[in-house]
Amino acid sequence: MSEAQLDTVTKAGATPQAPQPFAEFGMKDDEYARVREILGRRPTSAELAIYSVMWSEHCSYKSSKVHLRQFGEKAPESDTLLVGMGENAGVVDVGDGRAVTFKIESHNHPSYVEPHQGAATGVGGIVRDILTMGARPVAVMDALRFGPADAPDTRRVLPGVVSGISFYGNCLGLPNIGGEIGFGAGYSGNPLVNALCVGVMKHDDIKLAQAPGPGNKVVLFGSTTGPDGIGGASVLASATFDDESQAKRPSVQVGDPFMEKLLIECSLELFEQDLVVGIQDLGAAGVSCATTELAAGGTGGMRVELDRVPLRDSRLTPEEILMSESQERMMAIVSPERLDAFMAVCAKWDILATVIGEVTDVTPEEAERGGRLVMTWHGETVVDMPPRTASDEGPVYERPYARPEEQDALQANDAARLERPATDAELREQVLRVLGSPGIADPSWVTGQYDRYVLGNTVLAAPHDGGMIRIGDGGDRGVALATDGNGRYTRLDPYVGTQLAYAEAYRNVAATGARPLAVTNCLNFGSPEDPAVMWQFAESTRGLADACQQLGTPVTGGNVSFYNQTGTTAINPTPVIGVLGVIDDVNERLTSAFGHDADGAKIFLLGETREELGGSAWADVVHGHLGGLPPRVDLAAEAALGEVLADAAGYGVLTAAHDLSDGGLVTALAESCLRGGVGCTVDLSGDPFVGLFSESAARAVVAVRPDAENAFTELCRRHGVPAAEIGTIGGTALAVRHPDGGFDIDLTALRTTYESTLPAVFDEE
C-alpha cells in the first residue's frame, strides 16, 4: 500500500495530540484511551465514528453482557433450537422441516423524539432482522407503554406511534397479530415502543452474518445513504433524556415501507437462487455495523471504498456515511461468479445495488489482532483497524449494583391494608372503574388501525390472549405468540416480577392451545450508571434465566434498552417477554370469547386464588397505590396449566379459555363476555372482593363443553391443576353472586365502560 493511500492514517499517527470530539460521540475517556491502545495511535475521524457507535450501549451491550451470559449458561437442553443468541434473530424448529425466527427490539427514544417515524422505523428494523436470517417475515406484534392517557405528552406521542406502526406494517402487508399497551406516570417522556417480528423458513434457508471467502464482493443494496438517522438509535438509546431531547429530531431515521417491501421480495429471491454467502441488514450504526460484523464473522478481512456508497447527499463525509442509519439497506457478500446474477435480481426488483468492496485475506498476525478492515475515501485510507475489536471486543462493564434503600419500605407498604368496597354497590362501581381504566380498557382504538388479517394466514389476533398464524404450504400447523410485562410487579420485586411477565406470556400462548417453545425479550430499564437500576436489571435477568431453565424454553435473543429515564427519574423496570409456541392443527385453537354457541356451558376457574393484591390493577386504579409484594410464582403450576390447556384444545373439550392476569378474574370474565356477546353468571365462595380482583398467577378461566365436564375434570386431576366450577354462560349480563349477595352489570353498560376510554381521549387527536 502506497504512502499516499495511507496519508490520512499516517496523519493520525503523526499528530497524536490533535483534539478529537470523542465525548460528543458518547465515548468515555477510558474508552477513547483503549481505542488508541488498540490502534497504536489516535484514531482517524472515520475510525472514531465506527468505535463510538459500535461501542455505544445500544450496539455493544457493554453494561449488560455480564448478566445476559446467564441465558446461555443456564439454557435448557433443546431439540428445537437451530440458531441461538448472537445472530440477528433466533431460529426454532417447528416440525415438518419448517422453522420460524422471531425477535423483539426497542425503538423507545426515537419514538419519543419523532413518534411516527421512530415507531415506523422500529417496525422496519425488526422486519429486516428477520429477513436477514433467510426467512419471509409473516407477522408483527408490538408492546407499548405511555404516560397517563390524558397527559399532554401522551396525547402527542401515542397517536404518532400508533400511526407509524400502522403505516409501516400495513404498507408492508404484514398482519399485526397482537401485543399489549399500558399506561403509567413513569413512562411520561419515556415511552416504550417494542416491536416483534416472526418469519418462516425451511431449515436449509438459514443465513448468517458473515463474510467468508477472500475475493468475494461486498454489495450494498437498497436505499441510498442520506443524513437522516446519523447516530440515531445508537446515540439516542445510549443516553438519558433531558428537556432538549426533541432537538434530536435529525437523529431519527425516516422510513419508506414501499422500498422495504421491494427489498424483502428481492432478498428472498436472492436467497432462493443461493446468490449470497453472507448477509447483514443496516440498522443501528449503519455501514459501521454491517462491515465490522460481517468481517468479524468471516475471514476477518475486508476492503471498502466509501466513495462507491450511493448517496442522497453528496456533501456527506466519511464519518457521516459510516454513522448514517438511513433505512431499507442491506449488505451482502457475493462470490464473483454469481455477481451478475445477483445484480440481475436486484435490477428486476428495481433495487439499487453497488459493489463497494471485497473480502480480503489476512495474515496470521492480523488475524490474531482481530482481522483487518480497510476503508478508503478519494484514494486515501481513512480506516485501518481490526474489525473484531469494534464488533465483538468492546468494553464490558461490571457496573456496581445495590438493592435500593427504599425497597424494604416499598414492599412493607402492603396493598392488603387499602380500603376495600364495603357494599355490593361499591364493589360493582370499582369493577367498572378497573375495566374502564386505560391500561385494561378495550385497546381497539389502537389495534383497529392495524391490518390483522392480510396474507390470509392469521388464525388469532387481538383482542385474544395470543396471536396465531398458519406457517405455510397449505398445512394446518401454526405458531402462537404473546408478549407481556408488568412494570409494577417488577418494581416491587425484579426477580419475581420478570418471572411473572414470562409466566403470563407462557400462559397466554398456552391459552390458545399451543405449546410454549422459546423466548425472546426486550429489557427496558433506566440508567445502568445507577446502582439501583443495575440491581433491578441483575435480578430481572437472573429471574428470567432461572424461569426459562425450569420450563425448558431457551432464550433465542432480544434487546436491552437502557437510559429510559428523564434526569434522575427512571421508568419502572419493564422487561417485556415474548413467548412462541407451536400448535399442530390451528383448527383446534382456543379463543377467549364466550360465544352464543356455548350457551349453558359451565365455567371453570383453574388454579389457586390467594389474597394477592400487591402491584394489582385494583390497587393502582382505585387507590393510585404501588406497594407490597407481587403475586408469588409457581412455575411448576404454570407448566401443569399449560399442559391442561394444550391437551384440552387437542381433545376439543373447551369452547373458550382466557388467562387471568391484570385485573384478575372479573377482567377475564368481562372480556370473554364482551368478545362473544353473551353474559354469564358466576357464584363465588369466600370474599368476593378477593375472588374478583386477586391477581394470583397460574390461573385461567375456561368454558367446558356440556358433554365433556367429566373428561375435563379428569384431565385437570391428572395434571394436578385445581379446577372449580364457578358459573354458567348465558344471559345478557355479567352476574356475580356470593354468599352475602351480588350484583349484575348489563353487557351494554359493560361495553360502554370498556370501549369508550381510549376513544374519549384520543379521537380528537
C-alpha positions in Angstrom: 0.0 0.0 0.0 1.5 3.3 -1.0 2.3 6.2 1.3 -0.3 8.3 -0.5 -3.0 5.8 0.3 -2.0 5.8 3.9 -2.0 9.6 4.1 -5.0 10.0 6.5 -3.9 7.2 8.8 -0.3 8.4 8.7 -1.5 11.9 9.7 -3.4 10.4 12.6 -0.2 8.6 13.7 1.9 11.8 13.3 -0.5 14.0 15.3 -1.2 12.1 18.5 -2.2 15.2 20.4 -4.8 16.5 17.9 -8.0 17.1 19.8 -10.9 14.8 18.9 -14.6 15.1 19.8 -14.9 11.7 21.4 -17.0 12.9 24.3 -19.6 14.4 21.8 -19.8 11.0 20.2 -20.7 9.5 23.6 -17.3 7.9 24.3 -15.8 7.9 27.8 -12.2 8.9 28.4 -11.1 5.4 29.2 -12.8 4.0 26.1 -11.1 6.6 23.9 -7.8 5.6 25.5 -8.5 2.0 24.8 -9.1 2.7 21.1 -5.7 4.5 20.9 -4.1 1.4 22.6 -5.8 -1.0 20.0 -4.6 1.1 17.0 -1.3 2.1 18.4 -2.1 5.7 17.6 -5.1 8.1 17.7 -8.0 7.1 15.5 -8.9 8.9 12.3 -12.2 10.7 12.4 -13.8 7.8 10.5 -12.4 5.2 12.9 -13.6 7.3 15.8 -17.1 7.3 14.3 -17.0 3.5 14.0 -15.8 2.8 17.5 -18.2 5.4 19.0 -21.3 3.8 17.5 -20.2 0.2 17.8 -19.2 0.7 21.5 -22.4 2.5 22.3 -24.7 0.9 24.9 -27.3 0.1 22.2 -24.9 -1.8 20.0 -22.3 -3.3 22.4 -24.4 -4.3 25.4 -21.4 -3.2 27.5 -23.3 -2.8 30.7 -25.5 -5.9 30.3 -23.2 -8.6 28.8 -22.1 -9.9 32.2 -25.7 -10.6 33.1 -27.0 -11.7 29.7 -24.5 -14.5 29.7 -26.8 -16.4 32.1 -29.2 -17.0 29.2 -26.5 -19.2 27.6 -25.1 -20.6 30.8 -28.5 -21.7 32.1 -30.0 -22.5 28.8 -32.1 -25.7 28.9 -31.4 -28.5 26.6 -33.5 -28.0 23.4 -34.0 -30.3 20.4 -35.7 -27.4 18.6 -33.3 -24.5 18.8 -31.5 -24.2 15.5 -29.9 -20.7 16.0 -29.5 -19.1 19.3 -28.2 -15.8 20.7 -25.5 -13.9 18.8 -27.2 -13.7 15.4 -29.7 -11.2 14.2 -32.5 -13.4 15.5 -33.0 -16.9 16.9 -34.4 -19.8 14.8 -36.6 -22.6 16.2 -37.6 -25.9 14.5 -41.4 -26.3 14.4 -41.6 -29.6 12.6 -42.1 -30.9 9.1 -38.8 -29.3 8.0 -40.1 -25.9 8.8 -38.5 -23.3 11.1 -39.5 -19.9 12.5 -37.3 -17.0 13.5 -38.6 -14.3 15.9 -37.2 -11.4 17.9 -38.3 -8.3 19.7 -36.4 -5.0 19.9 -36.9 -1.5 21.2 -37.2 1.9 19.4 -38.1 3.8 22.6 -36.1 7.0 22.4 -36.5 7.7 18.7 -40.3 7.2 19.2 -40.4 9.9 21.8 -38.4 12.4 19.7 -40.4 11.8 16.5 -43.3 9.4 17.3 -44.4 8.4 13.8 -41.0 7.9 12.2 -39.5 6.4 15.3 -42.1 3.7 15.6 -42.3 3.1 11.9 -38.6 2.5 11.5 -38.7 0.3 14.6 -41.0 -2.0 12.7 -38.8 -1.7 9.6 -35.7 -2.6 11.5 -37.1 -5.7 13.2 -38.5 -6.9 9.9 -35.1 -6.7 8.3 -33.5 -8.6 11.2 -35.9 -11.5 10.5 -35.3 -11.2 6.7 -31.6 -11.3 7.3 -31.9 -14.8 8.8 -33.2 -16.0 5.4 -36.9 -16.0 6.4 -40.0 -14.5 5.0 -41.5 -12.1 7.6 -45.1 -13.1 8.2 -46.4 -11.1 11.1 -45.5 -8.4 13.6 -46.6 -7.5 17.2 -45.9 -4.6 19.5 -45.7 -3.9 23.2 -46.3 -0.2 24.1 -46.1 1.9 27.3 -47.0 5.5 27.6 -47.5 8.1 30.4 -51.1 8.8 31.7 -53.5 8.6 28.9 -54.8 12.2 29.4 -51.3 13.7 29.8 -50.4 16.2 27.0 -47.2 14.3 26.3 -49.1 11.1 25.8 -51.6 12.8 23.5 -48.7 13.9 21.4 -46.8 10.6 21.4 -49.3 7.8 21.3 -51.2 8.7 18.1 -47.9 9.2 16.3 -46.5 5.9 17.5 -49.7 4.0 16.5 -49.8 5.7 13.1 -46.2 4.9 12.5 -46.7 1.2 13.4 -49.9 1.0 11.3 -48.4 2.9 8.3 -45.3 0.8 8.0 -46.8 -2.6 8.8 -49.9 -2.1 6.7 -47.8 -0.9 3.7 -45.6 -4.0 4.0 -48.7 -6.2 4.0 -47.7 -7.8 7.3 -50.5 -8.6 9.8 -50.2 -7.2 13.3 -51.5 -10.1 15.4 -51.3 -8.8 18.9 -49.2 -7.2 21.7 -50.2 -5.0 24.6 -50.5 -1.5 25.7 -50.0 0.1 29.2 -50.0 3.5 30.8 -48.2 4.9 33.9 -46.8 8.1 35.1 -43.2 6.7 34.9 -43.4 6.5 31.2 -44.1 10.2 30.7 -41.3 11.3 28.4 -40.0 7.8 28.2 -42.5 5.7 26.1 -41.7 2.1 25.3 -42.1 1.0 21.7 -41.1 -2.6 21.5 -41.6 -4.3 18.1 -41.6 -8.1 17.4 -41.5 -9.9 14.1 -41.8 -13.5 13.2 -40.6 -15.2 10.0 -41.0 -18.6 8.4 -38.3 -20.6 6.5 -37.1 -24.1 5.8 -34.1 -25.4 7.8 -31.7 -25.1 4.9 -32.7 -21.4 4.3 -30.9 -20.1 7.3 -28.5 -17.2 6.5 -25.8 -15.9 8.8 -24.0 -12.5 9.2 -20.5 -13.5 8.0 -18.1 -12.6 5.2 -16.2 -15.7 4.2 -14.0 -16.2 1.2 -11.3 -13.8 0.1 -12.2 -12.2 -3.2 -15.9 -12.3 -2.6 -17.6 -8.9 -3.2 -19.2 -6.6 -0.7 -22.5 -5.4 -2.1 -24.6 -2.6 -0.6 -28.2 -2.8 -1.9 -31.5 -1.0 -1.2 -32.0 2.7 -0.5 -29.3 5.4 -0.9 -27.5 6.8 2.2 -28.5 10.1 3.5 -28.0 12.3 6.6 -31.2 11.0 8.3 -30.5 9.0 11.4 -26.9 9.9 11.8 -26.1 8.5 15.2 -29.8 7.7 15.6 -30.7 4.5 17.5 -27.1 4.0 18.7 -26.9 7.5 20.2 -30.5 8.2 21.2 -30.7 4.9 23.0 -27.4 5.3 24.9 -28.1 8.5 26.9 -30.5 9.8 29.4 -33.2 12.2 28.0 -33.5 15.8 29.1 -35.6 18.8 28.2 -33.7 19.3 24.9 -34.4 15.8 23.6 -36.8 16.9 20.9 -33.9 18.9 19.4 -32.6 15.5 18.4 -35.1 15.0 15.6 -32.4 14.8 12.9 -31.2 11.7 14.6 -34.4 9.8 13.9 -34.5 7.7 10.8 -37.0 8.1 8.1 -38.7 5.0 6.7 -40.0 4.0 3.3 -42.1 0.8 3.6 -42.7 0.6 -0.1 -38.9 0.3 -0.6 -38.7 -2.2 2.2 -41.4 -4.4 0.5 -39.3 -4.5 -2.7 -36.2 -5.2 -0.6 -37.9 -8.1 1.1 -39.0 -9.7 -2.2 -35.6 -9.0 -3.8 -33.8 -10.6 -0.9 -36.0 -13.7 -0.8 -35.3 -14.3 -4.5 -31.6 -13.8 -3.9 -31.8 -16.4 -1.1 -33.9 -18.8 -3.2 -31.2 -18.7 -6.0 -28.4 -19.1 -3.4 -26.7 -15.9 -4.6 -25.3 -14.7 -1.2 -22.8 -16.2 1.2 -23.4 -13.7 4.0 -25.9 -11.1 4.7 -26.5 -8.3 7.2 -29.1 -5.5 7.4 -28.1 -1.9 8.1 -29.9 -0.9 11.2 -28.3 0.9 14.2 -24.8 2.0 13.3 -25.4 1.5 9.6 -22.3 0.8 7.5 -20.1 0.7 10.6 -22.1 -2.2 12.0 -22.6 -4.2 8.8 -18.9 -4.0 7.7 -17.4 -4.8 11.1 -19.8 -7.6 11.9 -19.6 -9.3 8.5 -15.8 -9.0 8.5 -15.5 -10.3 12.1 -17.9 -13.2 11.3 -15.8 -14.3 8.3 -12.2 -14.3 7.4 -11.6 -11.0 9.3 -10.5 -9.0 6.3 -12.4 -6.5 4.2 -11.6 -3.6 2.0 -14.3 -1.0 1.3 -14.3 2.1 -0.9 -16.6 4.6 0.7 -16.7 6.7 -2.5 -18.8 3.9 -4.0 -21.6 4.2 -1.4 -24.6 5.7 -3.2 -25.6 8.9 -1.5 -28.7 11.1 -1.3 -26.5 14.0 -0.3 -23.1 14.4 -2.0 -21.9 16.5 0.9 -21.7 13.6 3.4 -18.3 13.0 4.9 -16.9 9.5 5.5 -17.8 9.8 9.2 -21.4 10.6 8.3 -21.6 7.8 5.8 -20.4 5.4 8.4 -22.8 6.6 11.1 -25.9 7.2 8.9 -28.9 5.0 9.8 -30.8 5.5 6.6 -33.3 2.8 6.4 -34.1 0.0 3.9 -30.5 -1.0 3.3 -28.8 -4.4 3.2 -25.2 -5.6 2.7 -24.4 -8.9 1.1 -21.3 -11.0 0.5 -21.4 -12.4 -3.1 -19.0 -14.6 -4.9 -17.6 -13.1 -8.1 -19.1 -15.8 -10.3 -22.6 -15.1 -9.0 -22.3 -11.3 -9.0 -24.0 -10.8 -12.4 -26.9 -13.0 -11.3 -27.2 -11.1 -8.0 -27.3 -7.7 -9.9 -29.9 -9.1 -12.3 -32.3 -10.0 -9.5 -31.8 -6.5 -7.9 -32.5 -4.9 -11.2 -35.7 -6.9 -11.6 -37.0 -5.5 -8.4 -35.7 -2.0 -9.2 -33.3 -2.2 -6.2 -30.1 -0.2 -6.4 -27.1 -2.5 -5.8 -23.4 -1.4 -5.7 -20.2 -3.2 -5.2 -18.4 -1.2 -2.5 -15.5 -3.6 -1.7 -14.3 -7.1 -1.3 -13.4 -9.7 1.3 -9.6 -9.9 1.8 -7.3 -12.5 3.3 -5.4 -11.6 6.4 -2.0 -12.6 7.7 -1.8 -14.7 10.9 -0.6 -11.6 12.8 -3.6 -9.6 11.5 -6.0 -12.5 12.4 -4.6 -12.6 15.9 -5.4 -8.9 16.3 -9.0 -9.3 15.1 -8.5 -9.1 11.3 -8.2 -6.0 9.2 -10.8 -3.6 7.9 -9.5 -1.0 5.4 -11.7 1.8 4.0 -10.7 4.4 1.5 -12.1 7.8 0.6 -10.9 9.6 -2.6 -7.8 7.4 -2.7 -6.8 7.9 0.9 -7.1 5.3 3.6 -9.4 6.6 6.3 -9.9 3.4 8.2 -7.3 0.7 9.0 -8.5 -1.3 12.1 -9.2 -4.8 13.4 -13.0 -5.2 12.9 -13.5 -7.7 15.7 -12.3 -5.1 18.2 -15.3 -3.0 17.2 -18.0 -5.7 16.8 -17.1 -8.3 19.5 -14.4 -6.9 21.8 -15.9 -3.7 23.0 -15.8 -2.6 26.7 -17.5 -4.8 29.2 -18.6 -3.1 32.4 -19.4 -4.8 35.7 -21.5 -1.9 36.9 -21.9 -1.6 40.6 -25.3 -2.6 41.8 -27.1 -2.5 45.1 -30.6 -3.1 46.4 -32.1 0.4 46.8 -32.7 1.5 50.4 -36.4 2.3 49.8 -37.1 -1.3 48.6 -37.9 -2.6 52.1 -40.3 0.3 52.8 -41.9 -0.2 49.3 -42.5 -3.9 50.0 -43.8 -3.2 53.5 -46.5 -0.9 52.2 -48.9 -3.8 51.7 -51.9 -3.3 49.4 -53.9 -5.6 51.7 -54.3 -2.6 54.1 -56.0 -0.4 51.5 -59.7 0.4 52.0 -62.0 -2.1 50.3 -65.5 -1.8 49.0 -68.0 -2.3 51.8 -71.1 -3.0 49.8 -72.1 -4.7 46.5 -72.8 -1.3 45.0 -69.2 -0.2 45.8 -67.8 -3.5 44.5 -69.8 -3.0 41.3 -68.5 0.6 40.9 -64.9 -0.5 41.4 -65.3 -3.3 38.9 -66.4 -0.7 36.3 -63.5 1.7 37.3 -60.9 -1.0 36.8 -62.5 -2.2 33.5 -62.6 1.4 32.2 -59.0 2.2 33.2 -56.7 3.0 30.2 -54.4 0.0 30.7 -57.3 -2.5 30.9 -60.0 -0.9 28.7 -60.6 -2.1 25.1 -57.4 -1.3 23.0 -59.3 -1.4 19.7 -58.7 2.3 19.2 -55.1 1.2 18.7 -55.4 -2.3 17.3 -58.2 -1.3 14.9 -55.6 0.8 13.0 -53.6 -2.3 12.2 -54.4 -4.9 9.5 -54.6 -8.1 11.4 -55.6 -10.5 8.5 -53.6 -9.5 5.5 -51.8 -12.5 3.8 -54.7 -14.8 4.9 -52.8 -16.9 7.5 -53.9 -15.1 10.7 -55.8 -17.5 12.9 -56.0 -15.4 16.1 -55.2 -11.8 16.7 -56.1 -9.0 19.1 -58.0 -9.0 21.3 -57.4 -12.7 22.1 -54.7 -13.8 24.6 -52.1 -14.5 21.9 -51.7 -14.1 18.1 -51.6 -17.2 15.9 -50.7 -17.8 12.3 -50.5 -20.8 9.9 -46.9 -21.3 8.9 -47.4 -22.2 5.2 -47.5 -24.8 2.5 -51.3 -25.2 2.9 -51.0 -27.2 6.1 -52.6 -26.5 9.5 -49.5 -26.3 11.6 -49.2 -22.9 13.3 -47.3 -20.8 15.8 -48.7 -18.6 18.6 -47.0 -15.6 20.1 -47.7 -13.4 23.1 -45.8 -10.5 24.7 -46.2 -9.5 28.4 -44.7 -7.3 31.0 -45.8 -5.6 34.2 -43.6 -2.7 35.5 -45.5 -2.6 38.8 -44.6 -6.1 39.6 -41.0 -5.7 38.6 -40.7 -2.6 40.6 -41.8 -4.4 43.7 -39.5 -7.4 43.1 -37.5 -7.5 39.9 -36.7 -11.2 40.1 -40.3 -12.3 40.7 -41.8 -9.6 38.5 -39.8 -10.8 35.5 -40.8 -14.4 36.1 -44.4 -13.2 36.3 -44.1 -11.5 32.9 -42.6 -14.6 31.5 -45.3 -16.8 33.1 -48.1 -14.6 31.7 -46.7 -14.8 28.2 -46.3 -18.5 28.6 -49.9 -18.8 29.9 -51.2 -16.6 27.1 -49.7 -18.9 24.5 -51.0 -22.0 26.3 -54.5 -20.4 26.4 -54.6 -20.5 22.6 -53.9 -24.3 22.7 -50.3 -24.0 21.6 -47.3 -25.5 23.5 -44.7 -22.9 24.5 -41.3 -23.5 22.9 -38.9 -20.5 23.0 -38.4 -17.0 24.4 -37.3 -13.5 23.2 -37.1 -10.5 25.4 -36.8 -6.7 25.4 -35.4 -5.5 28.7 -36.4 -1.8 29.3 -34.6 -0.1 32.3 -33.3 3.2 33.4 -29.6 4.3 33.5 -27.1 1.5 34.1 -24.9 4.0 35.8 -27.4 4.0 38.7 -26.6 1.1 41.1 -30.3 0.7 42.0 -31.2 0.3 38.3 -28.4 -2.2 37.8 -29.7 -4.2 40.8 -33.1 -4.3 39.1 -31.5 -5.4 35.9 -29.3 -8.1 37.5 -32.3 -9.5 39.4 -34.5 -9.4 36.3 -32.1 -11.3 34.1 -31.5 -13.8 36.8 -35.2 -14.4 37.2 -35.8 -14.9 33.5 -32.8 -17.2 33.1 -34.0 -19.3 36.0 -37.6 -19.5 34.8 -36.6 -20.4 31.2 -34.3 -23.1 32.6 -37.1 -24.6 34.7 -39.7 -24.6 32.0 -37.4 -25.6 29.2 -37.8 -22.6 26.9 -34.5 -21.2 25.7 -33.9 -17.5 25.2 -33.2 -17.1 21.5 -32.2 -13.4 21.6 -33.6 -10.0 22.3 -32.7 -6.5 23.2 -31.6 -4.3 26.1 -32.8 -0.8 26.3 -31.1 1.3 29.0 -31.4 5.0 29.8 -35.2 5.0 29.8 -35.4 7.9 32.2 -35.6 11.7 32.4 -33.0 13.3 34.6 -32.7 11.0 37.6 -36.2 9.6 37.3 -36.3 6.1 35.8 -39.2 4.2 34.5 -40.4 1.2 36.4 -38.2 -1.7 35.2 -40.2 -3.2 32.4 -38.9 -6.4 30.9 -41.2 -7.4 28.0 -41.1 -11.1 27.4 -42.2 -12.7 24.1 -43.1 -16.4 24.1 -43.5 -18.5 20.9 -45.5 -21.8 20.9 -46.4 -24.4 18.3 -49.8 -26.0 17.6 -50.1 -29.0 15.3 -53.6 -28.0 14.0 -54.8 -24.4 14.1 -58.3 -25.6 13.8 -58.1 -26.8 17.4 -57.2 -23.3 18.7 -58.9 -21.8 21.6 -60.3 -18.3 21.7 -61.1 -16.1 24.8 -64.7 -15.4 23.7 -67.8 -16.9 25.5 -69.9 -17.4 22.3 -73.7 -18.0 21.9 -72.9 -21.5 20.7 -71.7 -22.2 24.2 -74.9 -21.1 26.0 -75.3 -23.2 29.1 -71.6 -24.3 29.1 -70.0 -24.5 32.6 -67.3 -22.0 33.6 -64.3 -23.4 35.5 -61.6 -21.5 37.3 -58.3 -23.2 37.1 -55.5 -22.7 39.6 -55.4 -21.4 43.2 -56.7 -17.9 44.2 -55.0 -16.2 47.1 -55.2 -12.8 48.5 -52.6 -11.2 46.3 -53.1 -7.5 45.6 -49.5 -6.1 45.6 -49.0 -4.3 42.3 -52.5 -5.1 41.2 -54.6 -3.1 38.8 -57.2 -2.6 41.5 -54.6 -1.0 43.9 -53.3 1.1 41.0 -56.6 2.3 39.6 -58.7 2.7 42.7 -56.0 3.9 45.1 -53.1 5.0 43.0 -51.0 2.7 45.2 -47.9 0.7 44.5 -46.5 -1.4 47.3 -46.3 -4.8 48.9 -45.2 -7.9 47.2 -46.3 -9.1 43.7 -48.1 -12.5 43.4 -46.0 -15.5 44.1 -44.6 -17.5 41.2 -45.1 -21.3 40.9 -43.5 -22.3 37.6 -44.5 -26.0 38.1 -48.1 -24.9 38.3 -47.7 -22.8 35.2 -46.3 -25.8 33.3 -49.2 -28.0 34.5 -51.8 -25.4 33.5 -50.1 -25.1 30.1 -50.4 -28.9 29.6 -54.0 -28.9 30.6 -54.9 -26.1 28.1 -52.9 -27.6 25.2 -54.4 -31.1 25.8 -57.9 -29.7 26.3 -57.6 -27.9 22.9 -56.5 -31.1 21.2 -59.3 -33.1 22.8 -61.9 -30.5 21.8 -63.4 -30.3 25.3 -63.3 -26.5 25.7 -65.2 -23.7 23.9 -63.1 -20.8 25.4 -60.0 -20.2 27.5 -58.7 -16.9 29.0 -55.7 -16.4 31.2 -56.0 -14.4 34.4 -53.6 -11.5 34.9 -54.1 -7.7 35.1 -57.4 -7.0 36.8 -58.0 -10.6 38.0 -61.0 -12.8 37.4 -63.5 -10.0 36.8 -61.5 -8.6 33.9 -61.2 -12.0 32.3 -64.9 -12.7 32.7 -65.9 -9.3 31.3 -63.6 -9.6 28.3 -64.8 -13.1 27.5 -68.4 -12.0 27.7 -67.9 -8.9 25.5 -65.8 -10.7 23.0 -68.5 -13.3 22.5 -71.5 -11.1 23.0 -73.1 -13.3 25.7 -73.3 -12.9 29.5 -72.5 -15.3 32.3 -73.4 -15.9 36.0 -70.7 -16.8 38.5 -71.1 -17.9 42.1 -68.1 -17.1 44.3 -67.3 -18.7 47.6 -65.4 -16.7 50.2 -64.6 -13.0 49.9 -66.0 -11.7 46.6 -63.5 -8.8 46.5 -60.5 -11.2 46.7 -62.2 -13.5 44.2 -62.7 -10.8 41.7 -59.6 -8.7 42.0 -56.8 -11.0 43.2 -54.0 -11.4 40.6 -52.7 -14.8 41.7 -50.7 -16.4 38.8 -51.0 -19.8 37.2 -54.8 -19.3 36.6 -57.2 -19.4 33.7 -61.0 -19.3 33.3 -62.4 -21.8 30.8 -65.8 -22.8 29.3 -66.3 -26.5 29.1 -68.5 -28.2 26.6 -71.6 -29.7 28.3 -70.8 -33.2 27.3 -67.1 -33.0 28.4 -67.2 -31.9 32.0 -66.1 -35.3 33.4 -63.3 -35.7 30.9 -62.1 -32.2 31.6 -62.0 -32.5 35.3 -60.2 -35.8 35.0 -57.6 -34.1 32.7 -57.1 -31.4 35.4 -56.8 -34.1 38.1 -54.2 -36.0 36.1 -52.1 -32.9 35.8 -52.7 -31.7 39.4 -54.4 -28.5 38.4 -57.1 -27.3 40.8 -60.4 -26.8 38.8 -63.5 -25.3 40.4 -66.9 -24.9 38.7 -67.9 -21.3 39.3 -70.7 -20.5 36.8 -72.6 -20.8 33.5 -72.5 -19.0 30.2 -75.8 -17.3 29.2 -77.9 -14.2 29.5 -77.3 -10.5 28.8 -75.3 -9.5 31.9 -72.2 -10.2 33.9 -73.8 -11.5 37.1 -71.8 -12.1 40.2 -73.2 -14.0 43.2 -71.7 -14.6 46.6 -72.9 -15.9 49.9 -73.9 -12.4 51.1 -75.5 -11.0 47.9 -74.2 -10.0 44.5 -74.6 -7.6 41.6 -75.3 -7.5 37.8 -73.8 -5.4 35.1 -75.7 -5.4 31.8 -73.5 -6.1 28.9 -74.5 -2.8 27.2 -73.3 -0.8 30.2 -70.2 -3.0 30.5 -69.4 -2.4 26.8 -69.9 1.3 27.1 -67.4 1.5 30.0 -64.9 -0.9 28.5 -64.9 0.6 24.9 -65.2 4.3 25.5 -62.0 5.1 27.4 -59.3 5.4 24.7 -61.6 7.0 22.0 -62.7 9.6 24.5 -59.1 10.7 25.0 -57.6 10.2 21.5 -60.3 10.6 18.9 -59.8 14.3 18.6 -56.1 13.8 18.1 
